[in-house]
Every structure is written in C-alpha cells, then in structure tokens.
C-alpha cells in the first residue's frame, strides 16, 4: 500500500498558478486572516487546521477530489494541515513552502 503525501510548491511557483486550484485553504490564525488574505473566491479560512485534524474530515465530502492548495505564514502550519488532509482522504494537495501569505500577495 502506498502512502500518499502532499506536494510542496515554493511561493514563487505557486503565485502564478493560484487560479488553477479549486480551493485555497488559509490555515493562519483569525488575527492573521483579519489583517489580510488572498483575493480569490476559492480562498477559505480554516483556522488552526494544523492543530485540529477533524476539520479536514469536515471538508472531505465537498472537496476530496479537488485540487487543493494550503498556505499559512511561512509553511510549517500548512505542511501539518496538508498531512491531516491526506490522512482524511484528500489526494491532490499542494503546500506553499517555502514562503507563505506575504509571498503570495
């Protein structure tokens, strides 16, 4: 049985293709989100997904087979969140790392 994992995309590679993702999950804190977020309709704030794997399960029915991008401030929280998404059954997950929100705007 193969173990699935997420892909990593440096911010400079992710930025020009942001519109190709079905959903962009911003896993930064509420305070970070309130201070600014990506201006795409596909962007969703999923506060603390890196700490709460059950939040990934809640997204499965709607987004499981979609192309997903996860970002945070610098990459660490996004990588942990992506691992939860893969464990929940997602198959097409990319993470912005290195880089994060400030490198995508």
C-alpha positions in Angstrom: 0.0 0.0 0.0 1.5 3.3 -1.0 1.5 6.3 1.4 0.2 9.5 -0.2 1.8 12.8 0.5 1.3 16.4 -0.4 3.4 18.3 -2.9 5.4 21.4 -1.9 5.4 24.5 -4.1 7.7 27.4 -3.4 5.7 30.6 -3.3 7.2 32.0 -6.5 6.0 28.9 -8.3 2.5 28.9 -6.6 1.7 32.5 -7.2 1.2 32.5 -11.0 -1.0 29.4 -10.8 -3.2 30.3 -7.8 -6.3 30.4 -10.0 -5.9 26.8 -11.1 -6.7 25.5 -7.6 -10.3 24.6 -6.7 -9.8 25.6 -3.1 -7.1 27.6 -1.4 -7.1 26.9 2.3 -5.6 29.6 4.5 -4.7 28.0 7.8 -3.4 31.1 9.5 -4.9 32.4 12.7 -8.0 34.6 12.8 -5.9 37.6 13.6 -3.6 37.0 10.6 -6.7 36.4 8.3 -8.3 39.6 9.5 -5.1 41.6 8.7 -5.4 40.4 5.0 -5.9 37.4 2.8 -5.8 36.4 -0.8 -8.5 38.0 -3.0 -9.7 34.9 -4.8 -13.2 33.4 -4.4 -11.7 30.0 -3.9 -9.9 31.1 -0.7 -11.3 29.7 2.6 -10.1 30.4 6.1 -9.7 27.2 8.1 -8.3 28.5 11.3 -5.9 26.1 13.1 -6.4 23.1 10.7 -2.9 22.2 11.6 -4.0 21.6 15.2 -7.4 20.1 14.5 -7.4 17.1 12.1 -11.2 16.8 12.5 -11.5 20.0 10.4 -10.0 18.1 7.5 -12.7 15.4 7.8 -15.4 18.0 7.7 -14.1 19.2 4.3 -13.9 15.7 2.7 -17.4 15.5 1.2 -17.2 18.8 -0.6 -13.5 19.0 -1.6 -12.0 15.5 -1.5 -11.3 15.0 -5.2 -10.5 18.7 -5.9 -7.1 20.3 -6.4 -6.3 22.0 -3.1 -3.6 24.5 -2.1 -2.8 25.1 1.6 -0.8 28.1 2.9 0.0 29.8 6.1 2.5 32.4 7.1 5.8 30.6 6.3 4.9 26.9 5.6 5.1 24.9 8.8 1.4 25.0 9.7 0.4 24.4 6.1 2.5 21.3 6.0 0.9 19.9 9.1 -2.6 20.8 7.8 -1.8 19.1 4.5 -0.8 15.9 6.3 -4.3 16.0 8.0 -6.0 16.4 4.6 -4.1 13.5 3.2 -5.0 11.3 6.2 -8.6 12.3 5.7 -8.6 11.0 2.1 -7.6 14.0 0.0 -5.3 13.1 -2.9 -4.4 16.4 -4.7 -2.9 18.6 -2.0 -0.1 21.2 -2.5 1.5 23.3 0.1 3.2 26.7 -0.3 6.6 26.1 1.2 9.0 27.8 1.4 7.0 31.0 1.6 3.6 31.9 2.7 0.9 34.6 2.6 3.3 37.5 2.3 5.0 35.9 -0.7 1.7 35.2 -2.5 0.2 38.7 -2.4 
